[in-house]
Amino acid sequence: MSKFHFAIGAKNRHEPLYAFYKNEFQNWQNSQNNKNFELEYIFSLIYYAKHEWLFAGVYKKTGLKTIEGKYYYSTELQDVGKEFIGRLIIRYEKKFRASYPFLKNHIDELQLLEVLREPYTVEPFPGFDKVCIGFDLLQSIIEQEEKTWKTALSNVKGIYLITDTNNGKQYIGSGYGVESLWKRWSDYAKSGHGSNKKLKEIITKQGIDYAGNFQFAILETRNINTDKDEVIRREAHWKNVLLSREFGYNKN
């Protein structure tokens, strides 16, 4: 007999996805506030996006201990479906609150949505105020069209900061068109310069490998319906604050 585990964080719904990214999902799952795994097998799915779940494996319960009111299970990852762990994206519209339903009651409702070529290896979107990534990671995020990043960056307008870690010079830009920040950062991932004049001069001279020095962050975001002119005004504000025209890579 088996149960599903629809793994979703209480405070941050992507908490188990972070654990999976860090190769810590089994430990995360083994710690429970209630006696949730009373059947022998656990079919684990991790919240990935709305109505989408990442297959995290089938586990066999091998033990249980209780410490100060918490339940700590021992589990063994099974070979069944092992080659699809982190690759299988399943669509399932979960209409109930419980995270541990009986497998037999819902297995026929699962729909195969996608099989990733490689297992999921990109850190989930951490929140706009925590974004600080290098060019290599940006390329991986864009190439894999990582769902949590694409959803977040496509649904806001905003001001971003690129810092050349080789010399400290900064470039400030904005995203306000279709798919907004996602589209702008996709341009950087593909070309290294995003068609910005000074950055293009550097990449043309040094080669795209130089873009490995670029660090990307978000200064502020605006609602997707915000007027373009307002975003441009905020972009100009940050250029003044950080003096990126005088000492950085902004030309206007």
Backbone as CSV, one residue per row, in Angstrom:
resi,resn,N_x,N_y,N_z,CA_x,CA_y,CA_z,C_x,C_y,C_z
1,MET,0.838,-1.195,0.000,0.000,0.000,0.000,0.874,1.248,0.000
2,SER,0.418,2.299,-0.700,1.245,3.491,-0.869,0.439,4.762,-0.664
3,LYS,1.181,5.818,-0.333,0.613,7.145,-0.238,1.382,8.097,-1.139
4,PHE,0.682,9.103,-1.646,1.360,10.229,-2.279,1.916,11.138,-1.193
5,HIS,2.994,11.814,-1.525,3.402,12.976,-0.742,3.496,14.145,-1.704
6,PHE,2.495,15.022,-1.672,2.548,16.254,-2.446,3.323,17.261,-1.602
7,ALA,4.621,17.324,-1.828,5.510,18.106,-0.964,5.446,19.587,-1.326
8,ILE,5.030,20.391,-0.364,4.932,21.832,-0.560,5.230,22.511,0.782
9,GLY,6.017,23.575,0.765,6.405,24.238,1.998,5.263,25.003,2.635
10,ALA,5.292,25.114,3.941,4.244,25.835,4.656,4.407,27.346,4.519
11,LYS,5.620,27.847,4.683,5.873,29.289,4.579,6.283,29.685,3.169
12,ASN,7.097,28.865,2.550,7.533,29.073,1.170,7.224,27.799,0.407
13,ARG,6.316,27.863,-0.526,5.866,26.651,-1.201,6.992,25.916,-1.933
14,HIS,8.099,26.644,-2.232,9.212,26.012,-2.933,10.268,25.440,-1.985
15,GLU,9.959,25.393,-0.706,10.917,24.872,0.279,11.417,23.471,-0.078
16,PRO,10.533,22.515,-0.419,11.049,21.186,-0.786,11.843,21.191,-2.086
17,LEU,11.553,22.141,-2.980,12.323,22.240,-4.222,13.741,22.712,-3.921
18,TYR,13.879,23.636,-2.963,15.206,24.042,-2.503,15.945,22.841,-1.936
19,ALA,15.250,22.043,-1.127,15.880,20.869,-0.534,16.328,19.891,-1.613
20,PHE,15.511,19.709,-2.641,15.865,18.816,-3.745,17.094,19.332,-4.472
21,TYR,17.125,20.632,-4.717,18.270,21.263,-5.388,19.561,21.035,-4.602
22,LYS,19.461,21.032,-3.272,20.637,20.840,-2.411,20.888,19.359,-2.104
23,ASN,20.134,18.483,-2.753,20.248,17.043,-2.531,19.903,16.672,-1.083
24,GLU,18.920,17.390,-0.517,18.522,17.167,0.870,17.036,16.818,1.002
25,PHE,16.396,16.482,-0.128,14.953,16.273,-0.081,14.558,15.102,0.807
26,GLN,15.306,13.995,0.742,14.925,12.820,1.537,14.918,13.149,3.021
27,ASN,15.934,13.878,3.486,15.962,14.289,4.895,14.815,15.235,5.221
28,TRP,14.529,16.152,4.284,13.427,17.093,4.476,12.105,16.333,4.615
29,GLN,11.907,15.357,3.765,10.667,14.584,3.775,10.554,13.690,5.015
30,ASN,11.665,13.172,5.470,11.649,12.240,6.604,11.201,12.896,7.909
31,SER,11.347,14.220,7.993,10.946,14.942,9.204,9.507,15.426,9.052
32,GLN,8.619,14.938,9.897,7.194,15.246,9.793,6.636,15.707,11.140
33,ASN,5.664,16.599,11.076,5.003,17.069,12.301,3.934,16.097,12.792
34,ASN,3.451,15.255,11.874,2.421,14.281,12.224,2.820,12.907,11.691
35,LYS,2.070,11.900,12.085,2.361,10.525,11.677,1.755,10.288,10.285
36,ASN,2.441,10.843,9.257,1.848,10.897,7.915,2.125,9.669,7.055
37,PHE,3.198,8.936,7.331,3.590,7.837,6.459,3.352,6.490,7.139
38,GLU,2.082,6.113,7.268,1.741,4.869,7.929,1.729,3.683,6.976
39,LEU,1.717,3.950,5.672,1.789,2.861,4.701,3.245,2.608,4.329
40,GLU,3.487,1.516,3.601,4.865,1.075,3.373,5.632,1.948,2.391
41,TYR,4.934,2.470,1.349,5.636,3.195,0.296,5.123,4.638,0.171
42,ILE,6.037,5.527,-0.262,5.731,6.952,-0.445,6.082,7.332,-1.877
43,PHE,5.108,7.821,-2.611,5.305,8.309,-3.980,5.421,9.831,-3.883
44,SER,6.624,10.357,-4.058,6.897,11.760,-3.732,6.866,12.674,-4.958
45,LEU,6.081,13.741,-4.836,5.982,14.779,-5.857,6.229,16.131,-5.197
46,ILE,7.046,16.962,-5.829,7.408,18.259,-5.266,6.719,19.371,-6.037
47,TYR,6.137,20.331,-5.305,5.505,21.481,-5.963,6.529,22.205,-6.828
48,TYR,6.179,22.408,-8.107,7.084,23.018,-9.091,6.515,24.322,-9.622
49,ALA,5.247,24.296,-9.979,4.512,25.470,-10.449,3.029,25.143,-10.282
50,LYS,2.174,26.098,-10.601,0.744,25.875,-10.423,0.294,24.647,-11.201
51,HIS,-0.247,23.668,-10.481,-0.739,22.409,-11.047,0.384,21.558,-11.650
52,GLU,1.622,21.836,-11.303,2.746,21.065,-11.826,3.610,20.549,-10.673
53,TRP,4.043,19.281,-10.804,4.774,18.612,-9.730,5.975,17.876,-10.303
54,LEU,7.083,17.954,-9.603,8.327,17.296,-10.005,8.442,15.954,-9.294
55,PHE,8.659,14.893,-10.054,8.777,13.556,-9.472,10.088,13.453,-8.688
56,ALA,9.990,13.059,-7.413,11.164,13.005,-6.533,11.508,11.591,-6.087
57,GLY,10.793,10.582,-6.611,11.142,9.204,-6.301,10.089,8.458,-5.497
58,VAL,10.302,7.160,-5.395,9.460,6.286,-4.586,10.305,5.797,-3.408
59,TYR,9.791,5.963,-2.203,10.543,5.632,-0.992,9.815,4.558,-0.185
60,LYS,10.607,3.691,0.442,10.062,2.667,1.331,10.335,3.069,2.777
61,LYS,9.287,3.057,3.590,9.443,3.370,5.012,10.137,2.202,5.707
62,THR,11.214,2.505,6.443,11.963,1.453,7.125,12.018,1.636,8.636
63,GLY,11.593,2.798,9.117,11.644,3.010,10.549,11.015,4.332,10.939
64,LEU,10.805,4.501,12.271,10.203,5.735,12.786,10.622,5.935,14.235
65,LYS,11.000,7.175,14.536,11.248,7.528,15.933,10.614,8.888,16.216
66,THR,10.247,9.071,17.459,9.591,10.311,17.869,10.483,11.056,18.847
67,ILE,10.712,12.346,18.550,11.534,13.179,19.423,10.792,14.487,19.681
68,GLU,10.443,14.714,20.942,9.777,15.948,21.358,8.569,16.275,20.478
69,GLY,7.768,15.266,20.220,6.530,15.471,19.484,6.658,15.499,17.980
70,LYS,7.873,15.356,17.443,8.066,15.303,15.999,8.379,13.882,15.579
71,TYR,8.032,13.575,14.331,8.208,12.226,13.814,9.350,12.218,12.798
72,TYR,10.291,11.317,13.008,11.445,11.206,12.121,11.456,9.806,11.505
73,TYR,11.154,9.775,10.204,11.099,8.496,9.501,12.467,8.130,8.933
74,SER,12.693,6.836,8.790,13.809,6.316,8.003,13.214,5.765,6.717
75,THR,13.802,6.128,5.581,13.265,5.675,4.300,14.404,5.242,3.382
76,GLU,14.058,4.412,2.416,15.013,3.975,1.396,14.449,4.308,0.020
77,LEU,15.253,4.989,-0.793,14.849,5.282,-2.161,14.820,3.987,-2.964
78,GLN,13.723,3.743,-3.667,13.564,2.539,-4.464,14.055,2.744,-5.898
79,ASP,14.347,1.649,-6.569,14.859,1.732,-7.945,13.769,2.084,-8.958
80,VAL,12.521,1.791,-8.625,11.441,2.040,-9.578,11.354,3.529,-9.923
81,GLY,11.424,3.840,-11.206,11.329,5.226,-11.673,12.534,6.083,-11.349
82,LYS,13.627,5.475,-10.895,14.788,6.234,-10.428,15.367,7.117,-11.527
83,GLU,15.315,6.623,-12.771,15.886,7.385,-13.889,15.076,8.640,-14.215
84,PHE,13.873,8.762,-13.658,13.021,9.926,-13.923,12.989,10.925,-12.772
85,ILE,13.724,10.647,-11.711,13.752,11.578,-10.582,14.334,12.918,-11.024
86,GLY,13.626,13.982,-10.725,14.079,15.317,-11.109,13.867,15.643,-12.569
87,ARG,13.278,14.729,-13.325,13.068,14.944,-14.762,11.595,14.952,-15.141
88,LEU,10.795,14.218,-14.406,9.383,14.043,-14.760,8.547,15.170,-14.174
89,ILE,7.889,15.930,-15.041,6.966,16.973,-14.607,5.547,16.453,-14.815
90,ILE,4.791,16.401,-13.747,3.445,15.849,-13.778,2.429,16.951,-13.513
91,ARG,1.370,16.961,-14.303,0.278,17.907,-14.071,-0.774,17.248,-13.198
92,TYR,-1.104,17.939,-12.132,-2.175,17.456,-11.264,-2.785,18.654,-10.545
93,GLU,-4.070,18.848,-10.733,-4.777,19.960,-10.092,-5.262,19.502,-8.721
94,LYS,-4.480,19.815,-7.733,-4.782,19.378,-6.369,-5.862,20.286,-5.773
95,LYS,-7.038,19.717,-5.528,-8.176,20.503,-5.072,-8.478,20.309,-3.589
96,PHE,-7.577,19.646,-2.901,-7.789,19.380,-1.479,-6.546,19.829,-0.717
97,ARG,-6.698,20.015,0.574,-5.602,20.541,1.384,-4.592,19.474,1.785
98,ALA,-5.064,18.262,2.026,-4.194,17.187,2.507,-3.040,16.933,1.547
99,SER,-1.862,16.664,2.099,-0.670,16.428,1.278,-0.309,14.953,1.167
100,TYR,-1.076,14.071,1.856,-0.690,12.663,1.920,-1.862,11.744,1.580
101,PRO,-2.475,11.893,0.407,-3.619,11.040,0.059,-3.166,9.638,-0.361
102,PHE,-4.120,8.709,-0.382,-3.832,7.355,-0.832,-3.543,7.359,-2.330
103,LEU,-2.502,6.652,-2.726,-2.087,6.592,-4.128,-3.217,6.102,-5.025
104,LYS,-3.908,5.048,-4.594,-4.926,4.420,-5.433,-6.077,5.364,-5.759
105,ASN,-6.295,6.379,-4.927,-7.429,7.278,-5.144,-7.155,8.373,-6.167
106,HIS,-5.886,8.577,-6.549,-5.557,9.715,-7.409,-4.604,9.386,-8.554
107,ILE,-4.059,8.187,-8.598,-3.050,7.846,-9.588,-3.547,8.033,-11.019
108,ASP,-4.827,7.773,-11.259,-5.375,7.882,-12.618,-5.587,9.329,-13.051
109,GLU,-5.455,10.258,-12.114,-5.678,11.670,-12.441,-4.395,12.399,-12.834
110,LEU,-3.263,11.723,-12.679,-1.987,12.349,-13.033,-1.810,12.399,-14.540
111,GLN,-1.254,13.491,-15.034,-0.981,13.640,-16.464,0.497,13.943,-16.669
112,LEU,1.121,13.211,-17.573,2.515,13.485,-17.896,2.598,14.767,-18.706
113,LEU,3.307,15.741,-18.175,3.410,17.036,-18.834,4.703,17.172,-19.620
114,GLU,5.807,16.731,-19.011,7.112,16.951,-19.639,8.146,16.019,-19.010
115,VAL,9.135,15.623,-19.826,10.297,14.897,-19.321,11.521,15.741,-19.637
116,LEU,12.154,16.279,-18.602,13.331,17.111,-18.802,14.485,16.265,-19.314
117,ARG,15.311,16.853,-20.175,16.454,16.108,-20.708,17.459,15.775,-19.610
118,GLU,17.631,16.711,-18.668,18.543,16.510,-17.554,17.776,16.734,-16.242
119,PRO,18.202,16.088,-15.171,17.532,16.309,-13.884,17.585,17.762,-13.458
120,TYR,16.593,18.180,-12.720,16.490,19.542,-12.229,17.711,19.887,-11.376
121,THR,18.449,20.940,-11.778,19.689,21.275,-11.069,19.821,22.765,-10.771
122,VAL,18.794,23.559,-11.086,18.890,25.008,-10.919,18.195,25.427,-9.627
123,GLU,18.820,26.345,-8.897,18.204,26.838,-7.670,16.870,27.508,-7.983
124,PRO,15.814,27.205,-7.248,14.520,27.863,-7.491,14.620,29.366,-7.246
125,PHE,13.700,30.116,-7.834,13.695,31.560,-7.668,13.602,31.919,-6.188
126,PRO,14.543,32.730,-5.661,14.616,32.967,-4.215,13.778,34.126,-3.701
127,GLY,13.167,34.887,-4.623,12.478,36.131,-4.238,13.242,37.306,-4.825
128,PHE,12.512,38.351,-5.208,13.137,39.475,-5.902,14.221,40.161,-5.078
129,ASP,14.037,40.202,-3.775,14.996,40.896,-2.920,16.236,40.064,-2.614
130,LYS,16.276,38.825,-3.112,17.424,37.958,-2.832,18.197,37.582,-4.098
131,VAL,17.783,38.088,-5.246,18.449,37.717,-6.499,19.838,38.336,-6.574
132,CYS,20.831,37.488,-6.737,22.210,37.923,-6.953,22.929,36.738,-7.576
133,ILE,22.990,36.705,-8.898,23.500,35.527,-9.599,24.557,35.912,-10.623
134,GLY,25.442,34.978,-10.908,26.459,35.173,-11.917,25.950,34.840,-13.307
135,PHE,26.735,35.170,-14.292,26.342,34.968,-15.689,26.146,33.492,-16.013
136,ASP,27.000,32.619,-15.499,26.893,31.193,-15.814,25.577,30.613,-15.313
137,LEU,25.188,30.996,-14.097,23.913,30.524,-13.564,22.757,31.109,-14.359
138,LEU,22.868,32.380,-14.751,21.821,32.997,-15.573,21.636,32.206,-16.863
139,GLN,22.720,31.833,-17.504,22.616,31.050,-18.735,21.884,29.731,-18.501
140,SER,22.207,29.052,-17.405,21.545,27.781,-17.102,20.048,27.979,-16.882
141,ILE,19.694,29.039,-16.162,18.291,29.338,-15.889,17.528,29.594,-17.182
142,ILE,18.129,30.373,-18.071,17.466,30.723,-19.335,17.402,29.512,-20.260
143,GLU,18.503,28.789,-20.384,18.541,27.636,-21.287,17.531,26.564,-20.876
144,GLN,17.400,26.360,-19.560,16.456,25.348,-19.070,15.036,25.892,-18.944
145,GLU,14.879,27.201,-19.167,13.586,27.860,-18.966,13.005,27.449,-17.615
146,GLU,13.844,27.570,-16.587,13.449,27.150,-15.247,12.154,27.855,-14.853
147,LYS,11.169,27.060,-14.517,9.794,27.540,-14.383,9.628,28.608,-13.299
148,THR,10.243,28.409,-12.130,10.028,29.374,-11.048,10.630,30.736,-11.397
149,TRP,11.788,30.723,-12.067,12.417,31.986,-12.486,11.622,32.641,-13.618
150,LYS,11.240,31.843,-14.606,10.529,32.414,-15.755,9.196,33.023,-15.330
151,THR,8.470,32.344,-14.462,7.191,32.861,-13.995,7.381,34.183,-13.255
152,ALA,8.372,34.222,-12.359,8.605,35.436,-11.571,9.055,36.602,-12.440
153,LEU,10.039,36.370,-13.294,10.630,37.461,-14.072,9.739,37.915,-15.231
154,SER,8.800,37.087,-15.634,7.907,37.449,-16.743,6.702,38.259,-16.293
155,ASN,6.459,38.288,-14.987,5.210,38.871,-14.510,5.377,40.152,-13.707
156,VAL,6.546,40.761,-13.810,6.764,42.080,-13.209,7.611,42.913,-14.165
157,LYS,7.500,44.214,-14.017,8.449,45.115,-14.650,9.445,45.538,-13.575
158,GLY,10.613,45.988,-13.979,11.553,46.324,-12.927,12.878,46.880,-13.405
159,ILE,13.698,47.215,-12.414,15.021,47.783,-12.638,16.051,46.765,-12.165
160,TYR,17.051,46.508,-12.972,18.075,45.539,-12.612,19.457,46.170,-12.628
161,LEU,20.385,45.497,-11.986,21.757,45.971,-11.859,22.708,44.876,-12.324
162,ILE,23.626,45.236,-13.214,24.702,44.336,-13.616,26.006,44.922,-13.091
163,THR,26.744,44.141,-12.337,28.028,44.587,-11.799,29.146,43.772,-12.432
164,ASP,30.153,44.464,-12.945,31.346,43.811,-13.470,32.254,43.544,-12.275
165,THR,32.303,42.297,-11.833,33.069,41.971,-10.632,34.574,42.081,-10.852
166,ASN,34.983,42.267,-12.097,36.404,42.425,-12.397,36.917,43.815,-12.031
167,ASN,36.010,44.823,-12.120,36.449,46.206,-11.860,35.448,47.019,-11.031
168,GLY,34.302,46.429,-10.703,33.319,47.122,-9.884,32.388,48.044,-10.645
169,LYS,32.552,48.184,-11.945,31.681,49.068,-12.719,30.288,48.464,-12.826
170,GLN,29.288,49.358,-12.880,27.908,48.904,-12.861,27.120,49.391,-14.074
171,TYR,26.132,48.593,-14.430,25.183,48.972,-15.488,23.777,48.798,-14.939
172,ILE,22.935,49.789,-15.150,21.544,49.731,-14.697,20.632,49.714,-15.913
173,GLY,19.711,48.768,-15.927,18.757,48.657,-17.019,17.368,48.374,-16.491
174,SER,16.421,48.260,-17.406,15.035,48.015,-16.992,14.359,47.048,-17.947
175,GLY,13.341,46.384,-17.437,12.521,45.492,-18.237,11.080,45.942,-18.158
176,TYR,10.470,46.257,-19.300,9.091,46.748,-19.280,8.257,46.263,-20.463
177,GLY,8.842,45.418,-21.303,8.101,44.924,-22.465,7.453,43.575,-22.184
178,VAL,7.165,42.834,-23.244,6.580,41.504,-23.129,7.572,40.590,-22.402
179,GLU,7.112,39.886,-21.397,7.922,39.018,-20.539,9.001,39.788,-19.789
180,SER,8.998,41.082,-19.914,9.758,42.002,-19.076,11.179,41.562,-18.745
181,LEU,11.446,41.338,-17.452,12.805,41.019,-17.008,13.293,39.699,-17.595
182,TRP,12.407,38.751,-17.765,12.812,37.472,-18.360,13.349,37.685,-19.767
183,LYS,12.679,38.491,-20.555,13.115,38.753,-21.931,14.448,39.479,-21.949
184,ARG,14.604,40.496,-21.099,15.855,41.252,-21.069,17.017,40.361,-20.655
185,TRP,16.812,39.562,-19.606,17.907,38.723,-19.133,18.199,37.571,-20.090
186,SER,17.198,37.168,-20.861,17.440,36.169,-21.904,18.393,36.722,-22.962
187,ASP,18.244,37.995,-23.275,19.132,38.642,-24.247,20.577,38.627,-23.752
188,TYR,20.769,38.890,-22.454,22.126,38.859,-21.892,22.692,37.442,-21.924
189,ALA,21.855,36.466,-21.576,22.325,35.085,-21.533,22.796,34.611,-22.904
190,LYS,22.153,35.093,-23.959,22.492,34.649,-25.307,23.702,35.383,-25.878
191,SER,23.794,36.690,-25.605,24.845,37.492,-26.249,25.958,37.922,-25.305
192,GLY,25.667,37.966,-24.018,26.633,38.463,-23.050,26.530,39.954,-22.817
193,HIS,25.861,40.663,-23.726,25.800,42.126,-23.615,24.397,42.705,-23.707
194,GLY,23.418,41.930,-24.211,22.049,42.419,-24.293,21.876,43.639,-25.168
195,SER,22.817,43.853,-26.100,22.801,44.990,-27.040,23.076,46.338,-26.376
196,ASN,23.528,46.341,-25.126,23.930,47.594,-24.483,25.273,48.024,-25.054
197,LYS,25.384,49.302,-25.403,26.521,49.784,-26.186,27.874,49.503,-25.533
198,LYS,28.054,49.909,-24.277,29.350,49.734,-23.624,29.647,48.252,-23.362
199,LEU,28.613,47.509,-22.945,28.825,46.088,-22.700,29.151,45.354,-23.997
200,LYS,28.513,45.773,-25.076,28.782,45.155,-26.380,30.220,45.414,-26.813
201,GLU,30.715,46.621,-26.542,32.106,46.937,-26.878,33.066,46.016,-26.130
202,ILE,32.748,45.772,-24.856,33.609,44.910,-24.041,33.590,43.474,-24.542
203,ILE,32.392,42.942,-24.792,32.260,41.552,-25.232,32.869,41.362,-26.619
204,THR,32.715,42.363,-27.487,33.308,42.290,-28.826,34.832,42.217,-28.728
205,LYS,35.383,42.976,-27.819,36.838,43.026,-27.654,37.375,41.824,-26.876
206,GLN,36.703,41.461,-25.775,37.223,40.439,-24.871,36.682,39.029,-25.155
207,GLY,35.550,38.946,-25.867,34.902,37.659,-26.080,33.837,37.404,-25.032
208,ILE,32.911,36.504,-25.336,31.771,36.282,-24.445,32.193,35.682,-23.102
209,ASP,33.373,35.089,-23.051,33.825,34.545,-21.771,33.948,35.631,-20.708
210,TYR,34.157,36.885,-21.161,34.285,37.978,-20.197,32.979,38.185,-19.421
211,ALA,31.866,37.797,-20.042,30.567,37.962,-19.382,30.492,37.145,-18.096
212,GLY,31.393,36.187,-17.925,31.447,35.432,-16.690,31.743,36.296,-15.474
213,ASN,32.201,37.540,-15.719,32.447,38.491,-14.633,31.187,39.234,-14.208
214,PHE,30.109,39.107,-14.961,28.907,39.902,-14.710,28.025,39.248,-13.637
215,GLN,27.583,40.072,-12.722,26.680,39.641,-11.650,25.355,40.381,-11.792
216,PHE,24.240,39.670,-11.692,22.913,40.231,-11.945,22.109,40.311,-10.646
217,ALA,21.468,41.457,-10.425,20.614,41.659,-9.252,19.417,42.511,-9.661
218,ILE,18.404,42.533,-8.810,17.186,43.319,-9.067,17.094,44.422,-8.022
219,LEU,16.982,45.661,-8.481,16.905,46.806,-7.575,15.485,47.060,-7.091
220,GLU,14.525,46.966,-7.997,13.131,47.141,-7.595,12.219,46.581,-8.673
221,THR,11.004,46.281,-8.290,10.022,45.762,-9.241,8.766,46.626,-9.202
222,ARG,8.021,46.533,-10.282,6.743,47.224,-10.407,5.719,46.252,-10.978
223,ASN,4.453,46.522,-10.686,3.363,45.722,-11.231,3.469,45.650,-12.751
224,ILE,3.086,44.510,-13.316,3.208,44.288,-14.760,2.416,45.316,-15.568
225,ASN,1.413,45.964,-14.945,0.602,46.966,-15.648,1.155,48.385,-15.508
226,THR,2.298,48.528,-14.843,2.895,49.855,-14.663,3.271,50.468,-16.009
227,ASP,3.025,51.758,-16.135,3.329,52.466,-17.372,4.834,52.432,-17.662
228,LYS,5.177,52.272,-18.908,6.578,52.209,-19.341,7.363,53.431,-18.893
229,ASP,6.766,54.615,-19.018,7.477,55.843,-18.651,7.835,55.880,-17.175
230,GLU,6.981,55.309,-16.329,7.281,55.259,-14.894,8.492,54.374,-14.628
231,VAL,8.577,53.250,-15.328,9.726,52.354,-15.168,11.005,53.063,-15.608
232,ILE,10.934,53.780,-16.710,12.109,54.501,-17.209,12.529,55.595,-16.235
233,ARG,11.557,56.237,-15.591,11.887,57.257,-14.588,12.611,56.627,-13.389
234,ARG,12.152,55.468,-12.991,12.808,54.785,-11.874,14.211,54.312,-12.267
235,GLU,14.358,53.916,-13.504,15.683,53.528,-14.002,16.648,54.714,-13.923
236,ALA,16.182,55.891,-14.338,17.011,57.099,-14.284,17.377,57.446,-12.841
237,HIS,16.421,57.239,-11.917,16.683,57.496,-10.500,17.860,56.667,-10.011
238,TRP,17.872,55.382,-10.323,18.938,54.510,-9.854,20.270,54.839,-10.528
239,LYS,20.219,55.289,-11.758,21.460,55.725,-12.413,22.065,56.918,-11.676
240,ASN,21.201,57.815,-11.218,21.676,58.973,-10.449,22.221,58.556,-9.087
241,VAL,21.518,57.642,-8.445,21.920,57.202,-7.108,23.277,56.494,-7.147
242,LEU,23.467,55.620,-8.107,24.673,54.791,-8.160,25.745,55.346,-9.101
243,LEU,25.458,56.518,-9.697,26.440,57.195,-10.560,26.963,56.276,-11.666
244,SER,26.045,55.502,-12.231,26.469,54.524,-13.236,26.775,55.143,-14.594
245,ARG,26.373,56.404,-14.793,26.780,57.114,-16.019,28.217,57.614,-15.862
246,GLU,28.496,58.196,-14.710,29.805,58.795,-14.470,30.901,57.749,-14.296
247,PHE,30.586,56.659,-13.572,31.622,55.697,-13.219,31.337,54.258,-13.687
248,GLY,30.228,54.091,-14.400,29.858,52.734,-14.813,29.708,52.604,-16.300
249,TYR,28.789,51.728,-16.704,28.636,51.370,-18.114,27.409,51.983,-18.777
250,ASN,26.680,52.851,-18.068,25.533,53.532,-18.699,26.009,54.750,-19.481
251,LYS,25.478,54.910,-20.682,25.857,56.061,-21.507,24.798,57.133,-21.521
252,ASN,23.569,56.795,-21.142,22.521,57.822,-21.132,21.660,57.696,-19.887
